[in-house]
Amino acid sequence: MIAGCRTIVISLALGCAVLPVSVNAAQKKSAKPKPKASATKPVSELDKLRDDYVKASKEYKASLERLLEIYNRNVEKAEARLTQTNALFTQGLVSRNDVEHEQSAVAAAKDKVSEVNQQIKNAETQIAQTLIEAETEQKLAKIKIPKGGYVQTASYVRFNGGSGWAITDAWKVQRFFQDAFKKPLPIAVFGQGAIHDRWRLDHHNSMDISLHPDGPEGQALMGFLRTNGIPFLAFRGAIPGTATGPHIHIGRPSHRY
């Protein structure tokens, strides 16, 4: 017998074998409770679609950011060439046309940077707008607001306008904003978007405006909507770690179908 161990003797055809197995350990092992069934809530189709969309959007943003790095380097190179050409022009070694050519190259390189920055901003805005609407939908459904009712919380504002709003009336809102601020209404999504189709959200009779509800333009727009009985939702919130994009949703809340 091996010191410090109880043994189990197993008879074999040619003799016996002594195995130093701890009985207590064996008992503990056999008495190990079965793992409990996971209480994790199964992932819904909508949650999966949201996760997939956010993942794809983040990858798209990452690709734009890599492209932005390249374009920024191109701007630096173009500016360096312009500096060198200016020095040569001062020495009378190149013509004014050469300088103007390099100036145009710098401007074109900066335009590409601006374009990519705008694409990144648009991607962030669309992510935020769609996810905020989808995640807030359940809370809004629990709130019964009478016609003409107005609800304001820390994250959103809702006005249940009594007029028969239709997206064909969008021109009235656009004309108000153009007259008030001398620029076009910043519409991010007009009617049904591809992401709304994918998430089965009815957005056909709505449009999203890229304005913060607490800013002067957002306040003026909401005042116009309330005066004219046009329903809207205004989101102050954002999605931590994903995007920032407060906006004003003109129309009834988007319902799932």
N, C-alpha and C positions, 0 to 999 in steps of 0.2 A: 504494500500500500504506500502511496506517495504521501509524504507528510503534509498535513494541513488540508487534505482533500478527502472527502468521502468518495468511494468508488462504486462504479456499476460494473458487474462482471457479466460479460456476454459469452455464452458457450458457443464454441465453434467446432467443426468436425475434427480438427487436429489439436484441440486443446481449448484454451480460453484466453480471452484478451481482457486486460484490465484497463478501463478508460477513466482517467481522472476528471470526472465531471462533477461540478458543484450541484448538488441536489437543490439547494436553495435557489441558485441562479436559474436552474431549469424550471423550478416551480414558478418563479417570478416571470420567466419568459412565457410559460404556458398561460399564466394568469393575466397576461397583458390585455387590457380592454380593447375592444374593437373601436376603431376611429369613428367618431360621430359623423353623421351625415352633414355635409357642408350646408350652412344656413345662408350662404351667399345667394343673393337674389339673382336669378338668371338674367343675362343681358338681353334687353329687348331689341327688336329689329331697328327701332328708331335710335336707340343708344349706339348700336353698332354703326349705323349710317353716320351718326354724328362723329363718332370716333374716326371713322374712315375719312370723312370729309375734312376734319381738322388735321389729320395726318397728311392728307394729300395737299392741303393748303399750306401747311408748314413746309413741306418739301418744295412746293412752288415758290414760297417766299425765300427759302434757302437758296434755290437756284437763281432767283433774282438778285439776292445779296451777293452771290459769287460773281454774277455778271456786273453788278455795280462796282465791285472791286476792280475788275478789268477796265471798266469805263473810266473810273477815277484815275487809274494809272495812265490811261490814254490822254486824259486831260493834262496830267503832269508832263507827259512827254511833249504834247502839243505846245504847252506854255514854254517849255524849255527851248523848243525849236523857234518859237516866236521871239524869245529873248535873244537867242543867237542871231536870228535874222535881223532884228533891230540893231544889234551891234554891228553887223556887217553893212547894214544900210547907212549907219552913221559914218562908216569908213568909206562909203561910196562903192562898195563891192557888190551890192545887189540893188535891184530896182524897188520902187514903191509897190509895184505889182506883187513882188515876192513877199513883202511885208503883209499886204492885204490878203494874200493867199494863206499865210500862216494864221492871220487873225480869224479868217473864216474857218480854218481847221480847228482852232480853239473853241469857237462858238459852236461848231457842229458837235464836238466832243462833249461840251457842257450840256447841249440839248439832249444827248443820249443819257447822260446822268440824270437829268431832270425827268426824262420819260420813265426811266426805270424806278426812280423814287416814287413817281406817281402810281406806277403799277403796284409797287409794294404797299403803298397807302391804300389803294383800292382793294387789294387782297385782304388787308387787315380789316377794312371797313365792312366788307361783305361777310367775312367770318363773324365779326362781332354782331352785326345786325341780325343775321340769320339765327345764330345761336342764342342771342339774348331773347329774341322773339319766341323761339321754340321753348326755352327754359322757363320763360315767364308765363307762357300760355296757360299752364295748369293753375297758377295762382290767380290769374285774371278770371278764369272760368268760375272760380268760387265766389267772386265778388259780383253781386247783383246791383247794377247801377241803372237807375231809371233814365228815361230819355231826358237829355239835357244835363244829366248828372256829371259831376267832376270829382275825381279822386286823385290825390297826390301823395306819394310816399317818397322815401329817401332815394329809391332807385328808378321810379317811373311816374308818369302822369298819364291819366286816362280821361278822355272826355267822350261821353256817349251822346254825340250830336243827334238831334232829332230830324235833320234834313235827309232827304232821299239821295244820299251821296252816290255818285257813280264816277268811275275813273275818267269817263268822257268829260267830266266837269273840271278836270285837272287844269285846263287852260285858265280858269278863274284864279286859281292859286298861283299859277305861273305869272299871270299878268300883275297880280298884286305885288309879288316879290320883285318883279322887274321894275315896276313903278316906284316901289319903296326904296330899293337898294341899287337900282341902275345896273343890274347884272342878272344873269339867268338863275333860276331856282336850281340849286345843286341836287339833282335827282340821282340817287344811287341805283335804285331798282324801280322800274316802271312796270306794274302788272306782275304777271307770273314769271318767276325766274327759274332757271334750270334746277337750282338747289331746292326750290319750293316743290317742284315736281318730284324730285328724288325723295323728299321728306313727307310728301303728300300733305302739304300745307296749301290751303286755298288763298292765294295772294293775287288773284285775277283783278280784284276790284280795289287794289291798294297800291300805294307807291311809298318808297322810303326816301327820306330827305337827309342828306349828310349835314345836319346842323345840331349843335348842342342845345338842348332845350333851355339851358340857363344863360346862353349868350344873347346879345341884343337882337340878332336876326332870328334866333329860335323863339325868343319871347314874342317878337312882333308877329311871326308866323302863327304861333299858337293863339295869339289874340285874334287874328283874322279868322282862324278856323272856328273858334268859339263864337265869335260874333255872327258867323254865317251858318252855325249849326252843323259844321262838318266834323265827323268823328275822327279822333286821332289817338295815338299812343306815343308818348315821348319817353325815350329811354336815356337815363343818365348814366347807367352802369356800363361796365366793361367785363371782359373775361380775363381774369388774372392769368398771366403766362401765355395767353394766346393772342389777344389783340385788344385794341382800344378803339371804340367807334360808336359813341353815343349818337342817336339819330331820332328823327320824328317819322313815325309810321302814320300816313294819312289813309283813313279808311277804317272799317271794322277790324277787330282782331282776326288774325289768320286762323281758321279752324282746320282741324285735321279731317281728311276724307278717306 
